[in-house]
Amino acid sequence: MSEDFNGNTGRAVPADRLSRLFGMGRMSGGMAGRALASGAGQVARGRRPRLNDLLMTPANAKALTDELSRMRGAAMKVGQLISMETADLLPPELAAIFARLRADADPMPPKQLRRVLEENWGSDWQKRFRRFDVRPIAAASIGQVHRAQTKDGRDLAIKVQYPGVRGSIDSDVRNIGGLMRMPGVVPRQMDLSGLLDDARRQLHEEADYIREAEALERIHGLLGDDPEFVVPRLQPDLSTRDILAMDYIESQPLDAVETGPQETRDTIAARLIALVLRELFDLGYMQTDPNFANYRWQPDTGRIVLLDFGATRALSPALVAAYRALMEAGFARDRAAESTAMQAVGIFGADDPTRHRETILDMFETALEPVLSDRPHDFAGSDLLGRLRRKGMSIGAERDFWHVPPTETLFVQRKVAGTYLLAARLGANVALRPIVERFRQAQDRRAGKPPL
């Protein structure tokens, strides 16, 4: 097993602040230099270029994507958090960058991996394992996952954090914030400070594997006996702040289900939709990252495997109540109540232009159409997303009036929107009203209200 750690595959993660700062400086300097050269060329040809057109060139977009992918950590993740509200309001080039950054990252080289394992488990850590696969089964922005088997027979998934990620979060967020404030990237009047502060806190949470271990144990306690889901068990003796050890669960990726029986795809989508409502209204505790890779399928048991709890967060009772009020206002088709609830949720602010508020309410009522219908919703075949995009274009065109909702709201919205896209990717057909009504009636029973 030790020979496997001498390979040269993978891409080293810049582990110290100086090298990460150098990478950011090289990236921003390169972007400015290419913009200057392009602008000089256009001036020579008698054109008057716009600065944002010079910065968001294909060459700069590729350079930015490559450097953020190389650095991983907060540099790779923070742009995704900033873009959560809606990619439609970002310049197309920047939206494309964030889309590419959601793909799998390059793994770190075996020698760098070994150093992390030795720092956390000691130099003799291999004595505890019968097998440790050096090639990861998954690699993302903050860490990578390996399969291993201990000497006592436990089959495990070992999540290893990239070195330097946690210590570089503050500087990475600050440097990425500087890039985002370059002219033409985000609206001039948009204040990113609050969102960047929230992103910094969220990244510190996701990089703390002790916190994720606690979330894993809590979710296992809430859903571990559920016949529809499987949650891995934490292995505390091998878990540290940089390493998270859990059961390896035999399952298949959802990609394998995309061409499977329609009934299976419908079942998976319906369960995940119900899980969103359960997290929001019953548990007040939500895993807010609906990445396709965070769910897997067990065909032999018919259960969904839930993975990755770094983005799990408790929801405030006030936000849950506001979403409950919004749901009831939507079912009652009470536009005034919808507006009040929308403001309480934080979707728009009290000072937002009336035309924007009306557009957002129109979009909400459009999005509610499949929920109010008794017929199954064809997620893949529906034109709903296209209609919502067209309605939102008027807001996107006036980017100086952007309103950034509270981060807690953004994470809930990300979970809802991401689950819709997941159902669309599965090509699912699901009747939404019975699922939502089930939660409405359960809430009413707890509140002592008569049945609907």
N, C-alpha and C positions, 0 to 999 in steps of 0.2 A: 504493500500500500504506500510506503514512503516514496518509492520511485515515481509514483504518479504525480507527486508534488513538485517534480523537477521539470515539468513541461513548460513550454513557452506560449501556450495558447492564452487567449483572453487579452484584455486591455487594462493596463494598470489604472487604478483610481488615484488622482492627485490627493494625497492624504494630509498634507500640511497646508496651513493658511497661505504661506508665501507662494507655493506653486499654484494654488487655486486663484489667488489674486493675480498672479502673472497670467494665468489663462484668461481671466476676465479682461485684463488690460489688453492682452493680445487680440482678443475678440473685438472689443469696442474700438481699439485703434485701427484694426483692419477694416471694420465697417466704415469708420470715418474716412480712412484713406481711399477706399473704393468709391465712397460717395463723392469725395473731392475730385478724384480723377474723372468720374462720370460727369460731374457737373461742369468741369473745365471743358470736356469734350462737347457737351451740349451748347455751352456758351460760344465755343468756337464755331459751331454750326448755326449760330444766330438764334438759339432757343433760350428761353428763360426757365430753367428747371425749378420744380418745387422740391423743397428739402425732403419731405416725406417720401417722394418718388425716388429720390436718390438713395435714401437709407434702406428702403424695403425692396431692394433689387433681388433678383434670383440668386446672384452670387452671395450677397449678404445673408439672405435667408438660409442658404445652404451652410455657410460658415457658422452662423448662429446655432443652427440645429446640430451640426457636428461637434461644436465645442461644448454645448450643454450636455449632449449625449456622452461625451468623453468624461466630463466632470461628474456626472450623475449627482446624487444627493439633492440638496436644496436647489442647486442651480438648475437641475432638470425638472424638479417638482414644482417650484414656485410658479412658473408660467402657467402650469395646468390649473393651479388654484386661482390665479388671477383671471383665467379665462372661463371659470365655472359659470358665470352669470349667463353668457351666451356668446358663442363664437361668431354669431352673425354681426355683432357690434364691433368686432375687431377687424383690422385690415386683413384682407384675404391671405396675404403672405404670412402674417403673424399667426392666424388661425391654422394655416397649414403646418407651421412649425410645431405648434402645440399638439396637433394631431399626430405628427411623426414622433414626438417625444412620449406619446402614450404607448408606443411599441416596446417590445422587450429590449433591455439594455445589454451591452456586451458584458460578459462575466469578467471578474478580475483574474489575473494570472494565478496559477496554483501556488507559486511561492508567496504571493501576497496573502492568499487565503490561509496558507499554513501559519503565517505570522499572526493573523487574527485569532486562529484557533489556539495557538500556543499561549497567547496573551490572556485568553479567557479560561482555558482548561488546563494550562500547564504543559511543559515540554513532553510529558509522558502520556498525553491524552489518548494516543492511539491504542494503548493497552486496554481501554474500555470498549473498543469496538472490534467487532468481527469483520465489518466492512464499512468503508466510508467512500462514497462515490465522489471523486474529485470534480467530475463534470456536473455542473448544476442542472437541475430539472427545470429551473426558472430563474430569471434575472430581471430585476426592475430598477427603479431609481434609487432606492435606499439600501437594498440588499439582494442576496441571491439565496436559493433554496437547494439543499443537497439531500439525497436519500442516504440513510445509514442504518446499520443494524448493530446493536450493542452485544457485548459478550453474553448478557443475560437474556438475549432473544428478542428484544424490543425492536420493531420495525418503525423507524422514525423519519420524519421530515425535519431537517435542521436549517433554520433561517439564519444566515450570517450577514451582519451589517458591514457595508463597505467602510474601510478605515477612514477616519477624518471627517465623516459625514456630519456627525452630531456637533463636533467642535466648530465646523465651518458654516453652520446654518445662518447665524446672525450676519456674518460678512457676505455670504452668498445672496441672502435676501436683499441686503443693502445694495450690493452691486447690480443685481438683476433689476432692482427698483430704479437705479440710475439709468439702466438701458431702457426700461419701459418709459422713462420720462423724456427720452430723446424726442425731438419734434417729429410729429407725424405718426408716432407709435400708438399712443392713447390720446384721448381728447385733452386739450390744453387745460381746461378747467376741471378736469377730473382729479380729485384728491385721492391718491393711492395710499396715503400714510396709514389710515385705519386698516385697509385691506392687507397691506404688507405686514403690519403688526400682528393681525390675526393669522396670516399665513406663517409667520415666524413661530407663533405659539403652537399652531397645528403641526408644523414640521418637527418641533421639539417633542411633541407628544408621539408622533409616528416613529421617531428615531429612538424612543425610549422603549426597549423591548420588555422592560419590567412592567411598564404600564400596559403594553399589549398583552403580556401574559395574564395580567389581572382581567383585562377585557375578555380574553379567551376563556378564562375560568368562569367569568360571569355569564357569558353567552352559553357556555356548556351547561351551566346550571339552569338557565332559562329555557333552552331548546334541546338539551341533551337527550331527553326522553321523548321528544316529538317524533312520531312515526313518519313524518314527511322529510325530516332533515337529519344530517349527520354533522356533528361538530367534533373536531379532533380534541383529544385530551392533552393538556399541558404536561410536559415532563420537567418538573421543577429542578431536578438534580443536575440537568444539563443546560438549564436556561440562565442567562446572565443579561446584563444590560445590552450586550452586543450580539447575543445568540439566543434564539428562541427555538426550543425543541418541543415537538409535539408528535402525536401518532401520525404515521403515514397511512392514509386511507386509500385503499384500492378503489379507483373510479376512472371515469373517462372524461375528457374535456367536453364542454358543451358543443365545440365545433363538430364532434362526432355525431351529435344529435340533430344538427341542422338539416340533414337529409334523411332523418329517421321518420318513424310513423307520426302522422299528424297528431294523434292522440297524446303521444309522449311530449311533443313540443308544446301542445296546449296545456298539458298538466304542469310542466315546469314553469311556464310563464304565469299561469294562474297562481301557483304557490308562491312565486317570488313577488307578485303583485300583492297578494294577501300578506306576505311577510313585511312589506313596506308599511302597510296600514297597521299591522300588529306592532311593529317597532315604534311607529309614530303615536298611536292612540292607546295602546295597552302597556307596552314596556317603557316608553319614554327613553329608549336607549337604542341607538341606530348605528349600524355599520353603514357609513355614508359613501363608500366607494363601490359602485355597482359594475366594476370591471368584469368583462366576460370571463376572465381567467380566475376570478374569485369564487366561481361556482362550478361544480362538477357533478356528474350524474352516475349513480350506481344502478345499472340496468337490472342486476339480480335482485336488489331490494326495492327498487323504485323510489329511492330517496335522493335528495339533493345534498351534496357536500358543501358546506360553507367554509370559506378560507379567508385569511387575511383580515385581522381586526385592528390594524394600526390606526385606521380612520374612524374607529368607533367612538361615539360621544353621547353623553347624557343630554337630553333635550329639556329645556326649561319648561315648567308647567305653563308659563304664560304663552310660550310659542305653541305648545300643544293645544291649549285652549283657543288660540287664534286660528289655528288650522281647523279645529273642530267647528268654529263659528263660520269659517269660510266654506267648509263643506256643506253646512246646513243652509247657508245663504244661497249657495249654488243650487241645491235641490229645491229650495223655495223659489228660485229665480227672482230673488230680491236684489236688484242691482245696487240699491243704496247700502244694504247690509253687506254685500260683496265688497263695496268700496271701503267701508269701515274695517272689515276683516283684512282686506289687502294691506291697508295701512298698518294694522296691528302686526301682521306677519312681517311687514317691512319690504314688500314687493315694490311699493312706491312710497314717496315721502309726501308730507303735507304741502310742500312748496313745489312739487312737480307740476309742470304745465297741465292744464285741464285736458288738452288734446291727448297728452301722453297717458294720463290716467284712464281716459275713455278707451284708448287703443288697448291698453293692458286688460281692462275689463272685457273688451270684445274678445281678446285672445283667450282669456280665462273661460268665457262662455262657449267659445269654439272648442276648447280643449275638453270641456265638460260634456260635449255631445255624446261620445260613446259611453260615458258613465251613466247618463240619463236614459240611454236606450236599453231595451230588453234584449236586443239582438247581439250575437257575438261580434266583437270588433276584429276586423281583419287588419292586424298591425302592419303587415308588410304591404298590403294592397291599398291601404287608406291614403288619401291625399291630405290627411290632417296636418302633418308636419309642414307640408308645402303651403297650406293655407295660413298656418301660424307664422311661417317665415315671411310670407308676403305682408301679413298684417303688421309684423314687427319692423318691416323695412323703413317705415316712416320714422321710428324712434332711432334706428341705426343710422339714418342719414343725418340726424341732428345730434352728433356725438357729444357736443358740449353740454348737453342736458342729461347725460347719464346719471342715473341714481344707482348706487351700489348698495344692495340690501345687506343686512347684518350677516356676518359669516355663518352663524348658526342656520339662518334661512337658506343661504347659498348651498350649504351641505345637504339640507333636506331636498332642495330643488334639484341638486345634482343626482340624488338617489332616485327621485321620482322620474326625472327625464332619462336617466341612464337605464332604469328598468324598462321604460317604454321602448327605448332603442334596442335593448336586449330582446324583448318580446318580438320586435320587428325583425331582428336578425334571425330569430327562430322561426319566423313565418307563422306565428301563433294566431289562433282565432279564439278569443276569450270573451265571454259575457261579463262585463265589468260591474254592471249594476248589482247583481246578486252578491258579489264579493263586498262591495262598499256597503250595501244595505245590512249585511251581517254585522259589520263593525258599528254602523249607526245604531242598530237595535241593541247591541251589547252595551254601548255607551248609555243608551236610554234606560236600560234595565239597571245599570249601576247608579244612574241619577234618579231612579224611582219614577221615571216617566211611563205613561201607558204605551203599549206597543203601537208602532206606526201603522 
